[in-house]
């Protein structure tokens, strides 16, 4: 796992682009209506129970999707 020494926030940039193309910027009506809040992670890859977002953060995929 690579260390992140600074935050790029590529997820926010991708979310802004997605909002110009998709209603609410996401594929979920719940998230589109801001019920969840925050910037969604844009997943770039997955391996086993882990996924990596556009900013290089490794996350655990608790939902399995």
Predicted model as a PDB file, atoms N, CA, C, CB and O in Angstrom, pLDDT in the B-factor column:
MODEL        1                                                                  
ATOM      1  N   UNK A   1       0.849  -1.179   0.000  1.00 48.00           N  
ATOM      2  CA  UNK A   1       0.000   0.000   0.000  1.00 48.00           C  
ATOM      3  C   UNK A   1       0.887   1.232   0.000  1.00 48.00           C  
ATOM      4  CB  UNK A   1      -0.962   0.004   1.219  1.00 48.00           C  
ATOM      5  O   UNK A   1       1.814   1.338   0.804  1.00 48.00           O  
ATOM      6  N   UNK A   2       0.606   2.158  -0.897  1.00 50.00           N  
ATOM      7  CA  UNK A   2       1.430   3.374  -0.940  1.00 50.00           C  
ATOM      8  C   UNK A   2       0.928   4.401   0.051  1.00 50.00           C  
ATOM      9  CB  UNK A   2       1.441   3.972  -2.347  1.00 50.00           C  
ATOM     10  O   UNK A   2      -0.270   4.505   0.310  1.00 50.00           O  
ATOM     11  N   UNK A   3       1.842   5.140   0.589  1.00 48.00           N  
ATOM     12  CA  UNK A   3       1.496   6.171   1.570  1.00 48.00           C  
ATOM     13  C   UNK A   3       1.018   7.429   0.860  1.00 48.00           C  
ATOM     14  CB  UNK A   3       2.703   6.494   2.477  1.00 48.00           C  
ATOM     15  O   UNK A   3       1.587   7.840  -0.151  1.00 48.00           O  
ATOM     16  N   UNK A   4      -0.023   8.027   1.394  1.00 47.00           N  
ATOM     17  CA  UNK A   4      -0.535   9.280   0.844  1.00 47.00           C  
ATOM     18  C   UNK A   4      -0.003  10.418   1.712  1.00 47.00           C  
ATOM     19  CB  UNK A   4      -2.113   9.288   0.791  1.00 47.00           C  
ATOM     20  O   UNK A   4      -0.343  10.519   2.891  1.00 47.00           O  
ATOM     21  N   UNK A   5       0.819  11.256   1.135  1.00 45.00           N  
ATOM     22  CA  UNK A   5       1.384  12.358   1.902  1.00 45.00           C  
ATOM     23  C   UNK A   5       0.600  13.644   1.703  1.00 45.00           C  
ATOM     24  CB  UNK A   5       2.831  12.573   1.517  1.00 45.00           C  
ATOM     25  O   UNK A   5       0.729  14.580   2.492  1.00 45.00           O  
ATOM     26  N   UNK A   6      -0.215  13.694   0.648  1.00 50.00           N  
ATOM     27  CA  UNK A   6      -1.057  14.860   0.418  1.00 50.00           C  
ATOM     28  C   UNK A   6      -2.342  14.417  -0.253  1.00 50.00           C  
ATOM     29  CB  UNK A   6      -0.325  15.919  -0.439  1.00 50.00           C  
ATOM     30  O   UNK A   6      -2.399  13.347  -0.859  1.00 50.00           O  
ATOM     31  N   UNK A   7      -3.362  15.232  -0.145  1.00 55.00           N  
ATOM     32  CA  UNK A   7      -4.685  14.880  -0.641  1.00 55.00           C  
ATOM     33  C   UNK A   7      -4.921  15.548  -1.990  1.00 55.00           C  
ATOM     34  CB  UNK A   7      -5.778  15.290   0.369  1.00 55.00           C  
ATOM     35  O   UNK A   7      -4.845  16.772  -2.097  1.00 55.00           O  
ATOM     36  N   UNK A   8      -5.204  14.759  -3.012  1.00 69.00           N  
ATOM     37  CA  UNK A   8      -5.425  15.307  -4.355  1.00 69.00           C  
ATOM     38  C   UNK A   8      -6.871  15.714  -4.580  1.00 69.00           C  
ATOM     39  CB  UNK A   8      -5.015  14.295  -5.405  1.00 69.00           C  
ATOM     40  O   UNK A   8      -7.136  16.660  -5.321  1.00 69.00           O  
ATOM     41  N   UNK A   9      -7.808  15.016  -3.956  1.00 91.00           N  
ATOM     42  CA  UNK A   9      -9.244  15.247  -4.084  1.00 91.00           C  
ATOM     43  C   UNK A   9      -9.725  15.105  -5.523  1.00 91.00           C  
ATOM     44  CB  UNK A   9      -9.596  16.623  -3.561  1.00 91.00           C  
ATOM     45  O   UNK A   9     -10.547  15.892  -5.993  1.00 91.00           O  
ATOM     46  N   UNK A  10      -9.209  14.099  -6.216  1.00 95.00           N  
ATOM     47  CA  UNK A  10      -9.663  13.791  -7.561  1.00 95.00           C  
ATOM     48  C   UNK A  10     -11.120  13.342  -7.541  1.00 95.00           C  
ATOM     49  CB  UNK A  10      -8.776  12.712  -8.194  1.00 95.00           C  
ATOM     50  O   UNK A  10     -11.841  13.541  -8.518  1.00 95.00           O  
ATOM     51  N   UNK A  11     -11.566  12.728  -6.423  1.00 91.00           N  
ATOM     52  CA  UNK A  11     -12.967  12.331  -6.303  1.00 91.00           C  
ATOM     53  C   UNK A  11     -13.891  13.533  -6.478  1.00 91.00           C  
ATOM     54  CB  UNK A  11     -13.219  11.664  -4.944  1.00 91.00           C  
ATOM     55  O   UNK A  11     -14.912  13.422  -7.158  1.00 91.00           O  
ATOM     56  N   UNK A  12     -13.561  14.672  -5.886  1.00 92.00           N  
ATOM     57  CA  UNK A  12     -14.390  15.880  -5.999  1.00 92.00           C  
ATOM     58  C   UNK A  12     -14.426  16.382  -7.438  1.00 92.00           C  
ATOM     59  CB  UNK A  12     -13.861  16.988  -5.069  1.00 92.00           C  
ATOM     60  O   UNK A  12     -15.479  16.804  -7.918  1.00 92.00           O  
ATOM     61  N   UNK A  13     -13.301  16.341  -8.126  1.00 94.00           N  
ATOM     62  CA  UNK A  13     -13.245  16.764  -9.526  1.00 94.00           C  
ATOM     63  C   UNK A  13     -14.112  15.859 -10.395  1.00 94.00           C  
ATOM     64  CB  UNK A  13     -11.792  16.757 -10.037  1.00 94.00           C  
ATOM     65  O   UNK A  13     -14.865  16.340 -11.242  1.00 94.00           O  
ATOM     66  N   UNK A  14     -14.004  14.546 -10.181  1.00 93.00           N  
ATOM     67  CA  UNK A  14     -14.809  13.598 -10.945  1.00 93.00           C  
ATOM     68  C   UNK A  14     -16.294  13.752 -10.627  1.00 93.00           C  
ATOM     69  CB  UNK A  14     -14.356  12.166 -10.658  1.00 93.00           C  
ATOM     70  O   UNK A  14     -17.136  13.613 -11.514  1.00 93.00           O  
ATOM     71  N   UNK A  15     -16.619  14.038  -9.367  1.00 91.00           N  
ATOM     72  CA  UNK A  15     -18.007  14.237  -8.971  1.00 91.00           C  
ATOM     73  C   UNK A  15     -18.593  15.468  -9.668  1.00 91.00           C  
ATOM     74  CB  UNK A  15     -18.115  14.383  -7.441  1.00 91.00           C  
ATOM     75  O   UNK A  15     -19.740  15.438 -10.113  1.00 91.00           O  
ATOM     76  N   UNK A  16     -17.819  16.542  -9.763  1.00 92.00           N  
ATOM     77  CA  UNK A  16     -18.277  17.737 -10.481  1.00 92.00           C  
ATOM     78  C   UNK A  16     -18.566  17.419 -11.943  1.00 92.00           C  
ATOM     79  CB  UNK A  16     -17.229  18.858 -10.385  1.00 92.00           C  
ATOM     80  O   UNK A  16     -19.568  17.875 -12.493  1.00 92.00           O  
ATOM     81  N   UNK A  17     -17.697  16.641 -12.570  1.00 94.00           N  
ATOM     82  CA  UNK A  17     -17.911  16.241 -13.969  1.00 94.00           C  
ATOM     83  C   UNK A  17     -19.156  15.372 -14.095  1.00 94.00           C  
ATOM     84  CB  UNK A  17     -16.680  15.485 -14.513  1.00 94.00           C  
ATOM     85  O   UNK A  17     -19.946  15.540 -15.025  1.00 94.00           O  
ATOM     86  N   UNK A  18     -19.331  14.439 -13.152  1.00 92.00           N  
ATOM     87  CA  UNK A  18     -20.482  13.540 -13.193  1.00 92.00           C  
ATOM     88  C   UNK A  18     -21.792  14.309 -13.026  1.00 92.00           C  
ATOM     89  CB  UNK A  18     -20.357  12.471 -12.103  1.00 92.00           C  
ATOM     90  O   UNK A  18     -22.793  13.966 -13.655  1.00 92.00           O  
ATOM     91  N   UNK A  19     -21.795  15.347 -12.184  1.00 90.00           N  
ATOM     92  CA  UNK A  19     -23.021  16.128 -11.980  1.00 90.00           C  
ATOM     93  C   UNK A  19     -23.458  16.843 -13.248  1.00 90.00           C  
ATOM     94  CB  UNK A  19     -22.820  17.144 -10.867  1.00 90.00           C  
ATOM     95  O   UNK A  19     -24.638  17.154 -13.407  1.00 90.00           O  
ATOM     96  N   UNK A  20     -22.523  17.108 -14.151  1.00 93.00           N  
ATOM     97  CA  UNK A  20     -22.870  17.752 -15.422  1.00 93.00           C  
ATOM     98  C   UNK A  20     -23.500  16.753 -16.405  1.00 93.00           C  
ATOM     99  CB  UNK A  20     -21.618  18.391 -16.051  1.00 93.00           C  
ATOM    100  O   UNK A  20     -24.122  17.157 -17.387  1.00 93.00           O  
ATOM    101  N   UNK A  21     -23.336  15.442 -16.134  1.00 92.00           N  
ATOM    102  CA  UNK A  21     -23.810  14.420 -17.058  1.00 92.00           C  
ATOM    103  C   UNK A  21     -24.935  13.547 -16.511  1.00 92.00           C  
ATOM    104  CB  UNK A  21     -22.675  13.555 -17.451  1.00 92.00           C  
ATOM    105  O   UNK A  21     -25.771  13.058 -17.271  1.00 92.00           O  
ATOM    106  N   UNK A  22     -24.957  13.351 -15.196  1.00 88.00           N  
ATOM    107  CA  UNK A  22     -25.911  12.450 -14.557  1.00 88.00           C  
ATOM    108  C   UNK A  22     -26.682  13.250 -13.506  1.00 88.00           C  
ATOM    109  CB  UNK A  22     -25.186  11.209 -13.912  1.00 88.00           C  
ATOM    110  O   UNK A  22     -26.063  13.981 -12.733  1.00 88.00           O  
ATOM    111  N   UNK A  23     -28.004  13.138 -13.452  1.00 84.00           N  
ATOM    112  CA  UNK A  23     -28.751  13.855 -12.411  1.00 84.00           C  
ATOM    113  C   UNK A  23     -28.221  13.528 -11.015  1.00 84.00           C  
ATOM    114  CB  UNK A  23     -30.243  13.509 -12.495  1.00 84.00           C  
ATOM    115  O   UNK A  23     -28.199  12.364 -10.617  1.00 84.00           O  
ATOM    116  N   UNK A  24     -27.803  14.526 -10.288  1.00 83.00           N  
ATOM    117  CA  UNK A  24     -27.241  14.328  -8.959  1.00 83.00           C  
ATOM    118  C   UNK A  24     -25.805  13.846  -8.973  1.00 83.00           C  
ATOM    119  CB  UNK A  24     -28.073  13.359  -8.205  1.00 83.00           C  
ATOM    120  O   UNK A  24     -25.162  13.812  -7.924  1.00 83.00           O  
ATOM    121  N   UNK A  25     -25.283  13.472 -10.136  1.00 83.00           N  
ATOM    122  CA  UNK A  25     -23.897  13.042 -10.255  1.00 83.00           C  
ATOM    123  C   UNK A  25     -23.628  11.608  -9.850  1.00 83.00           C  
ATOM    124  CB  UNK A  25     -23.055  13.918  -9.452  1.00 83.00           C  
ATOM    125  O   UNK A  25     -22.479  11.167  -9.866  1.00 83.00           O  
ATOM    126  N   UNK A  26     -24.684  10.863  -9.482  1.00 82.00           N  
ATOM    127  CA  UNK A  26     -24.522   9.471  -9.043  1.00 82.00           C  
ATOM    128  C   UNK A  26     -25.627   8.607  -9.629  1.00 82.00           C  
ATOM    129  CB  UNK A  26     -24.529   9.375  -7.498  1.00 82.00           C  
ATOM    130  O   UNK A  26     -26.605   9.124 -10.169  1.00 82.00           O  
ATOM    131  N   UNK A  27     -25.475   7.302  -9.524  1.00 79.00           N  
ATOM    132  CA  UNK A  27     -26.467   6.380 -10.075  1.00 79.00           C  
ATOM    133  C   UNK A  27     -27.494   5.912  -9.054  1.00 79.00           C  
ATOM    134  CB  UNK A  27     -25.776   5.189 -10.659  1.00 79.00           C  
ATOM    135  O   UNK A  27     -28.186   4.920  -9.285  1.00 79.00           O  
ATOM    136  N   UNK A  28     -27.603   6.609  -7.932  1.00 75.00           N  
ATOM    137  CA  UNK A  28     -28.528   6.216  -6.874  1.00 75.00           C  
ATOM    138  C   UNK A  28     -29.462   7.377  -6.559  1.00 75.00           C  
ATOM    139  CB  UNK A  28     -27.761   5.772  -5.604  1.00 75.00           C  
ATOM    140  O   UNK A  28     -28.991   8.473  -6.255  1.00 75.00           O  
ATOM    141  N   UNK A  29     -30.781   7.164  -6.624  1.00 68.00           N  
ATOM    142  CA  UNK A  29     -31.697   8.249  -6.292  1.00 68.00           C  
ATOM    143  C   UNK A  29     -31.537   8.741  -4.858  1.00 68.00           C  
ATOM    144  CB  UNK A  29     -33.115   7.803  -6.514  1.00 68.00           C  
ATOM    145  O   UNK A  29     -31.751   9.921  -4.582  1.00 68.00           O  
ATOM    146  N   UNK A  30     -31.165   7.851  -3.948  1.00 63.00           N  
ATOM    147  CA  UNK A  30     -30.975   8.257  -2.553  1.00 63.00           C  
ATOM    148  C   UNK A  30     -29.834   9.256  -2.446  1.00 63.00           C  
ATOM    149  CB  UNK A  30     -30.697   7.032  -1.660  1.00 63.00           C  
ATOM    150  O   UNK A  30     -29.976  10.299  -1.807  1.00 63.00           O  
ATOM    151  N   UNK A  31     -28.694   8.938  -3.075  1.00 67.00           N  
ATOM    152  CA  UNK A  31     -27.548   9.845  -3.018  1.00 67.00           C  
ATOM    153  C   UNK A  31     -27.777  11.087  -3.867  1.00 67.00           C  
ATOM    154  CB  UNK A  31     -26.284   9.129  -3.477  1.00 67.00           C  
ATOM    155  O   UNK A  31     -27.258  12.155  -3.540  1.00 67.00           O  
ATOM    156  N   UNK A  32     -28.545  10.972  -4.954  1.00 62.00           N  
ATOM    157  CA  UNK A  32     -28.797  12.119  -5.821  1.00 62.00           C  
ATOM    158  C   UNK A  32     -29.553  13.216  -5.089  1.00 62.00           C  
ATOM    159  CB  UNK A  32     -29.575  11.688  -7.054  1.00 62.00           C  
ATOM    160  O   UNK A  32     -29.405  14.395  -5.410  1.00 62.00           O  
ATOM    161  N   UNK A  33     -30.363  12.835  -4.107  1.00 62.00           N  
ATOM    162  CA  UNK A  33     -31.123  13.825  -3.352  1.00 62.00           C  
ATOM    163  C   UNK A  33     -30.390  14.267  -2.090  1.00 62.00           C  
ATOM    164  CB  UNK A  33     -32.485  13.268  -2.986  1.00 62.00           C  
ATOM    165  O   UNK A  33     -30.998  14.824  -1.177  1.00 62.00           O  
ATOM    166  N   UNK A  34     -29.096  14.022  -2.041  1.00 67.00           N  
ATOM    167  CA  UNK A  34     -28.204  14.485  -0.974  1.00 67.00           C  
ATOM    168  C   UNK A  34     -28.543  13.937   0.409  1.00 67.00           C  
ATOM    169  CB  UNK A  34     -28.227  15.975  -0.923  1.00 67.00           C  
ATOM    170  O   UNK A  34     -28.164  14.524   1.423  1.00 67.00           O  
ATOM    171  N   UNK A  35     -29.257  12.814   0.451  1.00 70.00           N  
ATOM    172  CA  UNK A  35     -29.603  12.211   1.734  1.00 70.00           C  
ATOM    173  C   UNK A  35     -28.368  11.675   2.449  1.00 70.00           C  
ATOM    174  CB  UNK A  35     -30.618  11.091   1.534  1.00 70.00           C  
ATOM    175  O   UNK A  35     -28.330  11.614   3.678  1.00 70.00           O  
ATOM    176  N   UNK A  36     -27.365  11.290   1.677  1.00 72.00           N  
ATOM    177  CA  UNK A  36     -26.155  10.709   2.257  1.00 72.00           C  
ATOM    178  C   UNK A  36     -25.120  11.791   2.551  1.00 72.00           C  
ATOM    179  CB  UNK A  36     -25.561   9.653   1.315  1.00 72.00           C  
ATOM    180  O   UNK A  36     -24.443  11.740   3.579  1.00 72.00           O  
ATOM    181  N   UNK A  37     -24.995  12.764   1.659  1.00 75.00           N  
ATOM    182  CA  UNK A  37     -24.036  13.856   1.841  1.00 75.00           C  
ATOM    183  C   UNK A  37     -22.627  13.450   1.467  1.00 75.00           C  
ATOM    184  CB  UNK A  37     -24.057  14.336   3.270  1.00 75.00           C  
ATOM    185  O   UNK A  37     -22.341  12.272   1.253  1.00 75.00           O  
ATOM    186  N   UNK A  38     -21.757  14.432   1.391  1.00 78.00           N  
ATOM    187  CA  UNK A  38     -20.357  14.181   1.088  1.00 78.00           C  
ATOM    188  C   UNK A  38     -20.094  13.942  -0.387  1.00 78.00           C  
ATOM    189  CB  UNK A  38     -19.878  13.009   1.871  1.00 78.00           C  
ATOM    190  O   UNK A  38     -21.004  13.976  -1.216  1.00 78.00           O  
ATOM    191  N   UNK A  39     -18.845  13.703  -0.690  1.00 83.00           N  
ATOM    192  CA  UNK A  39     -18.407  13.404  -2.052  1.00 83.00           C  
ATOM    193  C   UNK A  39     -18.246  11.899  -2.183  1.00 83.00           C  
ATOM    194  CB  UNK A  39     -17.074  14.141  -2.398  1.00 83.00           C  
ATOM    195  O   UNK A  39     -17.515  11.288  -1.404  1.00 83.00           O  
ATOM    196  N   UNK A  40     -18.919  11.287  -3.159  1.00 84.00           N  
ATOM    197  CA  UNK A  40     -18.781   9.839  -3.301  1.00 84.00           C  
ATOM    198  C   UNK A  40     -17.398   9.471  -3.823  1.00 84.00           C  
ATOM    199  CB  UNK A  40     -19.862   9.290  -4.236  1.00 84.00           C  
ATOM    200  O   UNK A  40     -16.813  10.215  -4.610  1.00 84.00           O  
ATOM    201  N   UNK A  41     -16.873   8.328  -3.391  1.00 87.00           N  
ATOM    202  CA  UNK A  41     -15.598   7.884  -3.937  1.00 87.00           C  
ATOM    203  C   UNK A  41     -15.792   7.330  -5.336  1.00 87.00           C  
ATOM    204  CB  UNK A  41     -14.954   6.830  -3.030  1.00 87.00           C  
ATOM    205  O   UNK A  41     -16.779   6.645  -5.600  1.00 87.00           O  
ATOM    206  N   UNK A  42     -14.869   7.617  -6.229  1.00 90.00           N  
ATOM    207  CA  UNK A  42     -14.861   7.038  -7.568  1.00 90.00           C  
ATOM    208  C   UNK A  42     -13.853   5.904  -7.540  1.00 90.00           C  
ATOM    209  CB  UNK A  42     -14.507   8.107  -8.678  1.00 90.00           C  
ATOM    210  O   UNK A  42     -12.650   6.131  -7.416  1.00 90.00           O  
ATOM    211  N   UNK A  43     -14.351   4.692  -7.655  1.00 92.00           N  
ATOM    212  CA  UNK A  43     -13.528   3.494  -7.508  1.00 92.00           C  
ATOM    213  C   UNK A  43     -12.753   3.237  -8.799  1.00 92.00           C  
ATOM    214  CB  UNK A  43     -14.404   2.268  -7.144  1.00 92.00           C  
ATOM    215  O   UNK A  43     -13.324   3.199  -9.889  1.00 92.00           O  
ATOM    216  N   UNK A  44     -11.441   3.060  -8.650  1.00 95.00           N  
ATOM    217  CA  UNK A  44     -10.589   2.826  -9.813  1.00 95.00           C  
ATOM    218  C   UNK A  44     -10.194   1.363  -9.967  1.00 95.00           C  
ATOM    219  CB  UNK A  44      -9.347   3.675  -9.718  1.00 95.00           C  
ATOM    220  O   UNK A  44      -9.887   0.912 -11.071  1.00 95.00           O  
ATOM    221  N   UNK A  45     -10.202   0.617  -8.856  1.00 96.00           N  
ATOM    222  CA  UNK A  45      -9.883  -0.807  -8.950  1.00 96.00           C  
ATOM    223  C   UNK A  45     -10.321  -1.507  -7.682  1.00 96.00           C  
ATOM    224  CB  UNK A  45      -8.374  -1.026  -9.195  1.00 96.00           C  
ATOM    225  O   UNK A  45     -10.599  -0.874  -6.664  1.00 96.00           O  
ATOM    226  N   UNK A  46     -10.376  -2.812  -7.761  1.00 95.00           N  
ATOM    227  CA  UNK A  46     -10.738  -3.616  -6.608  1.00 95.00           C  
ATOM    228  C   UNK A  46      -9.942  -4.900  -6.585  1.00 95.00           C  
ATOM    229  CB  UNK A  46     -12.225  -3.918  -6.608  1.00 95.00           C  
ATOM    230  O   UNK A  46      -9.509  -5.401  -7.622  1.00 95.00           O  
ATOM    231  N   UNK A  47      -9.757  -5.425  -5.386  1.00 95.00           N  
ATOM    232  CA  UNK A  47      -9.068  -6.703  -5.219  1.00 95.00           C  
ATOM    233  C   UNK A  47      -9.560  -7.306  -3.913  1.00 95.00           C  
ATOM    234  CB  UNK A  47      -7.496  -6.530  -5.220  1.00 95.00           C  
ATOM    235  O   UNK A  47      -9.357  -6.749  -2.835  1.00 95.00           O  
ATOM    236  N   UNK A  48     -10.211  -8.455  -4.034  1.00 94.00           N  
ATOM    237  CA  UNK A  48     -10.763  -9.078  -2.837  1.00 94.00           C  
ATOM    238  C   UNK A  48     -11.775  -8.160  -2.171  1.00 94.00           C  
ATOM    239  CB  UNK A  48      -9.647  -9.438  -1.855  1.00 94.00           C  
ATOM    240  O   UNK A  48     -12.693  -7.657  -2.819  1.00 94.00           O  
ATOM    241  N   UNK A  49     -11.603  -7.946  -0.881  1.00 94.00           N  
ATOM    242  CA  UNK A  49     -12.525  -7.102  -0.117  1.00 94.00           C  
ATOM    243  C   UNK A  49     -12.146  -5.628  -0.158  1.00 94.00           C  
ATOM    244  CB  UNK A  49     -12.577  -7.566   1.318  1.00 94.00           C  
ATOM    245  O   UNK A  49     -12.785  -4.810   0.502  1.00 94.00           O  
ATOM    246  N   UNK A  50     -11.114  -5.277  -0.925  1.00 96.00           N  
ATOM    247  CA  UNK A  50     -10.658  -3.888  -0.959  1.00 96.00           C  
ATOM    248  C   UNK A  50     -10.934  -3.234  -2.304  1.00 96.00           C  
ATOM    249  CB  UNK A  50      -9.174  -3.817  -0.650  1.00 96.00           C  
ATOM    250  O   UNK A  50     -10.910  -3.885  -3.349  1.00 96.00           O  
ATOM    251  N   UNK A  51     -11.196  -1.941  -2.257  1.00 95.00           N  
ATOM    252  CA  UNK A  51     -11.310  -1.112  -3.453  1.00 95.00           C  
ATOM    253  C   UNK A  51     -10.433   0.114  -3.240  1.00 95.00           C  
ATOM    254  CB  UNK A  51     -12.806  -0.706  -3.742  1.00 95.00           C  
ATOM    255  O   UNK A  51     -10.157   0.495  -2.103  1.00 95.00           O  
ATOM    256  N   UNK A  52      -9.997   0.726  -4.326  1.00 96.00           N  
ATOM    257  CA  UNK A  52      -9.176   1.936  -4.268  1.00 96.00           C  
ATOM    258  C   UNK A  52      -9.935   3.047  -4.963  1.00 96.00           C  
ATOM    259  CB  UNK A  52      -7.772   1.716  -4.925  1.00 96.00           C  
ATOM    260  O   UNK A  52     -10.507   2.841  -6.033  1.00 96.00           O  
ATOM    261  N   UNK A  53      -9.941   4.230  -4.353  1.00 95.00           N  
ATOM    262  CA  UNK A  53     -10.633   5.350  -4.981  1.00 95.00           C  
ATOM    263  C   UNK A  53      -9.676   6.153  -5.849  1.00 95.00           C  
ATOM    264  CB  UNK A  53     -11.270   6.253  -3.919  1.00 95.00           C  
ATOM    265  O   UNK A  53      -8.479   5.868  -5.900  1.00 95.00           O  
ATOM    266  N   UNK A  54     -10.214   7.158  -6.530  1.00 95.00           N  
ATOM    267  CA  UNK A  54      -9.424   7.965  -7.470  1.00 95.00           C  
ATOM    268  C   UNK A  54      -8.286   8.710  -6.782  1.00 95.00           C  
ATOM    269  CB  UNK A  54     -10.322   8.961  -8.184  1.00 95.00           C  
ATOM    270  O   UNK A  54      -7.317   9.095  -7.437  1.00 95.00           O  
ATOM    271  N   UNK A  55      -8.391   8.919  -5.467  1.00 94.00           N  
ATOM    272  CA  UNK A  55      -7.333   9.597  -4.721  1.00 94.00           C  
ATOM    273  C   UNK A  55      -6.300   8.628  -4.160  1.00 94.00           C  
ATOM    274  CB  UNK A  55      -7.933  10.404  -3.594  1.00 94.00           C  
ATOM    275  O   UNK A  55      -5.390   9.035  -3.438  1.00 94.00           O  
ATOM    276  N   UNK A  56      -6.440   7.330  -4.494  1.00 96.00           N  
ATOM    277  CA  UNK A  56      -5.461   6.345  -4.065  1.00 96.00           C  
ATOM    278  C   UNK A  56      -5.712   5.753  -2.694  1.00 96.00           C  
ATOM    279  CB  UNK A  56      -4.129   6.952  -4.080  1.00 96.00           C  
ATOM    280  O   UNK A  56      -4.876   5.005  -2.188  1.00 96.00           O  
ATOM    281  N   UNK A  57      -6.838   6.067  -2.080  1.00 95.00           N  
ATOM    282  CA  UNK A  57      -7.148   5.516  -0.752  1.00 95.00           C  
ATOM    283  C   UNK A  57      -7.689   4.103  -0.894  1.00 95.00           C  
ATOM    284  CB  UNK A  57      -8.170   6.411  -0.002  1.00 95.00           C  
ATOM    285  O   UNK A  57      -8.544   3.841  -1.741  1.00 95.00           O  
ATOM    286  N   UNK A  58      -7.189   3.194  -0.064  1.00 97.00           N  
ATOM    287  CA  UNK A  58      -7.686   1.823  -0.035  1.00 97.00           C  
ATOM    288  C   UNK A  58      -8.837   1.771   0.964  1.00 97.00           C  
ATOM    289  CB  UNK A  58      -6.549   0.803   0.345  1.00 97.00           C  
ATOM    290  O   UNK A  58      -8.710   2.209   2.108  1.00 97.00           O  
ATOM    291  N   UNK A  59      -9.961   1.224   0.507  1.00 94.00           N  
ATOM    292  CA  UNK A  59     -11.160   1.140   1.333  1.00 94.00           C  
ATOM    293  C   UNK A  59     -11.617  -0.310   1.398  1.00 94.00           C  
ATOM    294  CB  UNK A  59     -12.288   2.051   0.776  1.00 94.00           C  
ATOM    295  O   UNK A  59     -11.309  -1.096   0.502  1.00 94.00           O  
ATOM    296  N   UNK A  60     -12.342  -0.671   2.441  1.00 95.00           N  
ATOM    297  CA  UNK A  60     -12.929  -2.002   2.535  1.00 95.00           C  
ATOM    298  C   UNK A  60     -14.328  -1.927   1.940  1.00 95.00           C  
ATOM    299  CB  UNK A  60     -12.963  -2.520   4.022  1.00 95.00           C  
ATOM    300  O   UNK A  60     -15.118  -1.054   2.302  1.00 95.00           O  
ATOM    301  N   UNK A  61     -14.632  -2.842   1.027  1.00 92.00           N  
ATOM    302  CA  UNK A  61     -15.947  -2.902   0.397  1.00 92.00           C  
ATOM    303  C   UNK A  61     -16.864  -3.755   1.270  1.00 92.00           C  
ATOM    304  CB  UNK A  61     -15.855  -3.482  -1.053  1.00 92.00           C  
ATOM    305  O   UNK A  61     -16.959  -4.967   1.080  1.00 92.00           O  
ATOM    306  N   UNK A  62     -17.527  -3.126   2.213  1.00 89.00           N  
ATOM    307  CA  UNK A  62     -18.429  -3.838   3.124  1.00 89.00           C  
ATOM    308  C   UNK A  62     -19.712  -4.283   2.428  1.00 89.00           C  
ATOM    309  CB  UNK A  62     -18.773  -2.954   4.317  1.00 89.00           C  
ATOM    310  O   UNK A  62     -20.370  -5.215   2.889  1.00 89.00           O  
ATOM    311  N   UNK A  63     -20.074  -3.633   1.329  1.00 82.00           N  
ATOM    312  CA  UNK A  63     -21.325  -3.933   0.637  1.00 82.00           C  
ATOM    313  C   UNK A  63     -21.122  -5.030  -0.411  1.00 82.00           C  
ATOM    314  CB  UNK A  63     -21.885  -2.665  -0.025  1.00 82.00           C  
ATOM    315  O   UNK A  63     -22.061  -5.754  -0.742  1.00 82.00           O  
ATOM    316  N   UNK A  64     -19.916  -5.150  -0.925  1.00 77.00           N  
ATOM    317  CA  UNK A  64     -19.626  -6.179  -1.910  1.00 77.00           C  
ATOM    318  C   UNK A  64     -20.137  -5.833  -3.294  1.00 77.00           C  
ATOM    319  CB  UNK A  64     -20.214  -7.477  -1.473  1.00 77.00           C  
ATOM    320  O   UNK A  64     -20.541  -6.712  -4.056  1.00 77.00           O  
ATOM    321  N   UNK A  65     -20.116  -4.555  -3.615  1.00 68.00           N  
ATOM    322  CA  UNK A  65     -20.590  -4.172  -4.940  1.00 68.00           C  
ATOM    323  C   UNK A  65     -19.720  -3.078  -5.506  1.00 68.00           C  
ATOM    324  CB  UNK A  65     -22.049  -3.719  -4.891  1.00 68.00           C  
ATOM    325  O   UNK A  65     -19.958  -2.616  -6.622  1.00 68.00           O  
TER     326      UNK A  65                                                      
ENDMDL                                                                          
END                                                                             
